[in-house]
Amino acid sequence: MEGSEADKLPRQGRKALSLSVSFNGWRKANSAYKSWAIKMSLLHKPTWQKAGILEAVMASTIGFNQNTDLLLGIAGRWCPETNSFVFPWGEATVTLEDVMILLGLSVLGSPVFAPLDGSGEKIKAKLEQEWLMLKTEKVSSRVTQATWMRRFRDSGDELEHVAFLVLWLSYFVFPSRYYHMDDAVFSVAILLSSGVRIALAPAVIAHLYADLSLLKNHTCAFTRSKYINKIELNALFKLVQAWTYERFKELRPPKHTKPLLNGEPRFALWDDSEQKITKSSVRKILADSKMDSFEWRP
């Protein structure tokens, strides 16, 4: 492969391409969410460890600056047919091991569509009732993070724990374009709140592969026409950026010297890191890369 589709665009075209892509799944935790997450982790640490989500929840509180140029540069080498990035020397891809190590999400466990038992169904019914009540208060008919937190944060009632996990799943694991609480994650949140391990990593990586293919097709279409609609991507592209930092030394921001704290996922290495790099620099580094400069397992 001589280069990605984005390489064929003139400078103005590459800028237009950047403006035509929205990474809706890139979420940053605000201070209110962070404090709620810390409180919940102290109260439910044994349960979260059993469910395999302690590191993952803590990872959602980590700041991570988006680098659109890098994302478009690496995504331009995506091959939808093989679900891998094609480099001059061969192919490589984001794996389940990367999702587990970088984001702390479990590879093993029950599927995300696992059913609830009788007690779980009762909790779900209560949660749905609260959700419907909050929806009627909003003109948009969607329950936002702020509305959800006003109702449940520090409430101390029986639903606070599962309500926090609904927010975490809706915003940081399976985000949607509307930035709302998604009732589709209620069952998963209830299972996790009782210590049931759910295999979140396979679902996350499947969504990421699909959105990488959408982005690649969008980029290809952009090279053929200037009249292209915008594309909104909801997958966890922060995982792609972290993966690229891990694999290509030349594309990394300066590493923090502080060691990882106990319980932190490797993702914390890039906490609030800033890498100022242009699309042309990304393209050149990827085009000139050699197999011996690629770190297969950092």
C-alpha positions in Angstrom: 0.0 0.0 0.0 1.6 3.3 -1.1 -0.5 5.5 1.2 -3.9 6.1 2.7 -6.8 7.8 0.8 -6.3 10.9 2.9 -2.8 11.2 1.5 -4.3 12.0 -1.9 -6.1 15.0 -0.7 -4.7 18.6 -1.0 -4.1 20.5 2.2 -7.5 22.3 2.0 -9.2 18.9 1.4 -7.6 17.4 4.4 -8.8 20.3 6.6 -12.4 19.8 5.2 -12.1 16.1 5.9 -11.3 16.9 9.6 -14.3 19.1 9.8 -16.6 16.5 8.3 -15.9 13.9 11.1 -17.3 14.1 14.6 -15.9 11.7 17.2 -19.0 11.6 19.4 -17.7 8.7 21.5 -14.8 10.8 22.8 -16.0 11.8 26.2 -14.2 13.6 29.0 -15.3 13.3 32.6 -16.3 16.5 34.4 -15.5 17.1 38.1 -19.0 16.0 39.3 -18.7 12.7 37.5 -15.1 12.1 38.8 -16.2 12.7 42.4 -19.2 10.4 42.0 -16.9 7.7 40.5 -14.5 7.9 43.4 -17.3 7.8 46.0 -18.9 4.7 44.3 -15.5 3.0 44.0 -14.9 3.3 47.7 -18.4 1.9 48.5 -18.4 -0.9 45.9 -14.8 -1.8 45.3 -15.2 -5.6 46.1 -18.2 -5.8 43.8 -16.4 -3.9 41.0 -13.4 -6.2 41.4 -15.6 -9.2 41.1 -17.4 -7.8 38.1 -14.0 -6.8 36.5 -14.8 -3.1 36.1 -12.8 -1.3 38.8 -9.9 -0.4 36.5 -12.3 0.5 33.6 -14.4 2.9 35.7 -11.2 4.6 37.0 -10.0 4.8 33.4 -13.1 6.8 32.5 -12.0 9.6 34.9 -8.7 10.0 33.1 -8.2 13.1 30.8 -7.1 12.3 27.3 -6.7 15.0 24.6 -8.0 14.1 21.2 -5.7 14.3 18.2 -7.8 14.4 15.1 -4.9 14.5 12.7 -3.4 11.3 14.2 -6.8 9.6 14.2 -7.4 10.4 10.5 -3.9 9.4 9.6 -4.0 6.0 11.2 -7.6 5.3 10.2 -6.7 6.0 6.6 -4.8 2.8 6.6 -7.7 0.7 7.9 -8.8 -2.2 5.8 -12.5 -3.1 6.3 -12.1 -6.5 4.7 -9.5 -7.7 7.3 -10.3 -5.4 10.2 -6.6 -4.3 10.4 -4.3 -1.4 9.6 -2.2 -2.0 6.5 1.3 -0.6 6.8 4.2 -0.8 4.3 5.6 -3.8 6.1 2.4 -5.7 6.9 -0.8 -5.6 8.9 -1.6 -5.0 12.6 -4.8 -4.3 14.6 -6.3 -3.4 17.9 -7.0 -6.6 19.8 -9.0 -7.7 22.8 -5.8 -7.7 24.8 -5.4 -4.0 24.0 -9.0 -3.3 25.1 -8.3 -5.2 28.4 -5.0 -3.6 29.2 -5.5 0.0 28.0 -9.2 0.5 29.1 -9.5 -2.2 31.7 -12.6 -3.8 30.2 -13.1 -7.5 30.7 -12.7 -10.0 27.9 -14.3 -12.8 29.8 -17.8 -13.1 31.3 -21.4 -13.3 30.3 -22.5 -11.6 27.0 -23.9 -8.1 27.1 -27.3 -9.5 26.3 -27.4 -11.8 29.3 -30.9 -12.0 30.9 -31.8 -10.8 34.4 -33.3 -12.9 37.1 -36.5 -12.0 39.0 -34.9 -9.5 41.4 -33.0 -7.9 38.5 -36.2 -7.4 36.6 -37.7 -5.6 39.6 -34.7 -3.2 39.8 -35.0 -2.6 36.1 -38.7 -1.8 36.4 -37.9 0.8 39.1 -35.1 2.2 37.0 -37.3 2.5 33.9 -39.9 4.3 35.9 -37.4 6.9 37.1 -36.0 7.2 33.5 -39.5 7.8 32.1 -40.3 10.4 34.7 -37.0 12.3 33.9 -37.8 12.0 30.2 -41.1 13.8 30.6 -39.4 16.7 32.3 -37.2 17.3 29.2 -38.3 18.9 25.9 -35.9 16.7 24.0 -37.3 13.5 25.5 -33.7 12.4 26.3 -32.2 12.1 29.8 -28.9 14.0 29.9 -26.0 13.4 32.2 -26.8 16.5 34.2 -30.5 15.4 34.7 -29.5 11.9 35.7 -26.9 13.1 38.2 -29.2 15.5 39.8 -31.6 12.7 40.5 -29.2 10.0 41.6 -25.9 11.4 42.7 -25.5 11.3 46.5 -29.1 10.2 46.8 -28.1 7.3 49.0 -31.1 5.3 47.7 -31.1 1.7 46.4 -30.8 2.8 42.8 -27.7 5.1 43.2 -25.2 2.4 42.5 -26.8 1.0 39.4 -27.7 4.5 38.2 -24.0 5.4 38.3 -23.2 2.3 36.2 -25.9 3.3 33.7 -24.1 6.7 33.3 -20.7 5.0 33.0 -21.9 2.6 30.4 -23.9 5.2 28.4 -21.1 7.7 28.3 -17.8 5.8 28.5 -18.4 2.3 27.2 -21.2 2.4 24.7 -21.6 6.1 24.0 -24.3 7.3 21.5 -24.5 10.5 19.4 -27.1 12.0 21.7 -25.1 12.2 24.9 -28.0 10.7 26.9 -28.7 7.9 29.3 -29.5 4.8 27.2 -32.1 2.4 28.5 -30.4 -0.4 26.4 -27.6 -0.6 29.1 -30.0 -1.0 32.1 -29.7 -4.8 32.2 -25.9 -4.7 31.9 -25.6 -2.1 34.7 -27.8 -4.2 37.0 -25.8 -7.3 36.4 -22.5 -5.5 37.0 -23.9 -3.9 40.2 -24.4 -7.4 41.6 -20.9 -8.5 40.7 -21.7 -10.4 37.5 -18.7 -10.2 35.1 -19.8 -9.1 31.6 -17.6 -9.4 28.5 -17.6 -5.7 27.6 -14.4 -5.8 25.5 -15.8 -7.9 22.6 -18.7 -5.5 22.2 -16.5 -2.5 22.4 -14.0 -3.8 19.8 -16.8 -4.8 17.4 -18.2 -1.3 17.5 -14.8 0.1 17.0 -14.1 -2.1 13.9 -17.4 -1.0 12.4 -16.8 2.7 12.9 -13.2 2.4 11.6 -14.7 0.9 8.4 -17.3 3.7 8.2 -14.5 6.3 8.6 -12.4 4.6 5.9 -15.3 4.5 3.5 -16.1 8.2 4.3 -12.5 9.1 3.6 -12.5 7.2 0.3 -15.7 9.0 -0.8 -14.3 12.3 0.3 -11.4 11.9 -2.2 -13.9 11.5 -5.0 -16.4 14.3 -4.2 -16.4 17.5 -2.2 -20.1 17.2 -1.5 -20.0 14.7 1.3 -22.2 14.7 4.4 -20.7 14.8 7.8 -20.1 11.5 9.6 -20.7 11.0 13.3 -18.7 8.2 15.0 -19.6 6.9 18.5 -17.0 4.2 19.0 -14.1 4.5 21.5 -11.5 6.1 19.2 -9.5 7.1 22.2 -8.5 3.4 22.2 -7.1 3.8 18.6 -5.1 6.9 19.6 -3.7 5.1 22.7 -2.9 2.0 20.6 -1.0 4.2 18.1 1.0 5.9 20.9 1.9 2.5 22.2 3.0 1.1 18.9 4.8 4.0 17.2 7.4 5.8 19.3 7.7 8.6 16.8 4.0 9.4 17.3 4.0 9.5 21.1 3.6 12.6 23.2 6.2 13.0 25.9 5.5 10.4 28.6 4.7 11.3 32.1 7.4 10.3 34.5 5.0 9.3 37.3 4.5 5.6 37.6 1.1 4.0 37.3 -0.8 3.8 40.6 -2.1 0.6 41.9 -5.3 -0.3 40.0 -4.8 2.1 37.2 -5.0 0.7 33.6 -2.1 1.5 31.2 -4.3 4.1 29.6 -3.4 6.4 32.5 0.1 6.8 31.0 -1.5 9.3 28.5 -3.4 11.3 31.1 -3.9 14.8 29.7 -0.9 14.3 27.3 -0.6 16.7 24.4 0.9 15.7 21.1 1.1 18.5 18.5 1.6 16.7 15.2 0.3 17.5 11.8 -1.5 15.2 9.3 1.5 15.4 7.0 3.8 14.3 9.8 1.6 11.4 10.7 1.3 10.3 7.1 5.1 10.4 6.6 5.9 8.5 9.8 3.4 5.8 8.9 4.5 5.6 5.3 8.2 5.3 6.4 7.6 2.9 9.2 9.5 -0.4 9.4 8.5 -3.6 11.1 11.4 -3.4 13.6 10.2 0.0 14.7 6.7 -1.2 15.5 6.1 -2.4 19.0 3.9 -5.5 18.9 3.5 -5.9 22.6 4.6 -2.8 24.5 
